[in-house]
Amino acid sequence: MKSKNWIVILVISLLFVSFKMYSWNTDKKLMKKTDKELKFLLKPYINNTVIIANQNKYYLRIKKVKLSDKLEPYKKALNIPAYVYFDVYKNKVNKDNYIDSRLIRMEVWREELDNDFRFYKNGGETNISFKGEIFKEFTNMYFDLQYENRNKTINEGVIKNCNTGYSHGKFDEDNNEYNKYGEITSKGNVRYEIIKYRRDLSMKFTTSFYLNNFKEYQKMHIKVKRTEGNYHALWDISNEEIKTIKYHYRGKYKEGKVITNDFAIEELITYLKGIPFKEAKNEIIKCEPLIFIKLGKYGKDIILCKDAIYTNNYHVVCKGENYVEKIISLLKKNN
C-alpha cells in the first residue's frame, strides 16, 4: 500500500514539474516572440534617424527591444513603454566605427491582449516624442565622450572629484499632433535644446527640423557650442535672445515687474555673465529666497537670497552680498 502511495506522489510530482517546465518554455517563447515583433515594428523609427554634429554623421542601428524582464507585462499590458536599445556608429556602420549603445523608451499599445503591439505617439511620462528622447541620449553620450577626452591627461582621482554634472533644456513639439496609431496628423517644426555642464566644461546642443513622418529618413542636425570654465550657468546667454526680464519678490508674484528696455536687459545680462558661479553642493538649505527672476523664454530662473545668487534649480551659486545688491540696484534702476 505504501509503495502505491509513493508511486502516486511520484507521478503527481513529475506531472507538476512537467507542467511547470511547459509553462516556463511557453512563457519564454511568448517573451521572445513579442520582443522580436517589437524590434521589427520599431526598427524603421530608429534606423532612419541620422544625427549630424560637427560635420560627423552618427548612424543608429536598433539592437534589441523588450517590454520587461518580467512576464506579467507581456500577458496583461495594453499600453506600455518598450525598452529600445540601439548602437551608435560614427560616419560608417562597422565595428571599427562603433561608439556606444544607448537606451530610450518608446510607447507601444494593443487594443486587445491577443493583438499585435503598435507604435504609440509619445515618450510616455516625458511628453516628448521618441525623437526628443534620441536627442537627449545622443547629447548625453556626446558630452560624456568630450568630457572623458578632455580629462585623459588628468589623474583618475581628479576626474572622480569632477564627475558631478547637470543639464537643463527645452523641447518644443507644440505644433505636432498625433492620432492613437502614432501617425502625425499635424506636421511642423520641432526645436530641442539642452545645456550640460560639469566642472570645467559646458556644452549647448540645439536642433530644429520639420517633423513630417516618424518612419521617413530624418536628418537631425545638431549645433554644438562648448566653453571651458567652472559651472558658469549663464555662459551661453545672448542679450539679443532675451526680450523681457520678469521678477517678483517672494510671496508677491502678482506684483511682479517686467523689464523690456534693450539697454537695461543688456546691462543686467552682461553683469550676470561676469559674476563667478560655482557648484552649489549643500549650500541650498541656507538660502531664504528674496527675489525670483526669469530671463525671457530662455528657461533660466535666478533666485536672489540675502548673500547668494542661485540658478539652474539651485545647482550653481555665486556667493556675496555685494553681487546681490548690485543686481537689485539694476532691477530697481529700470523700474
Summary of the structure (lengths in Angstrom):
residues: 335
radius of gyration: 26.7
end to end distance: 101.8
largest distance: 103.4
contacts: 942
relative contact order: 0.08
helix: 35%
strand: 35%
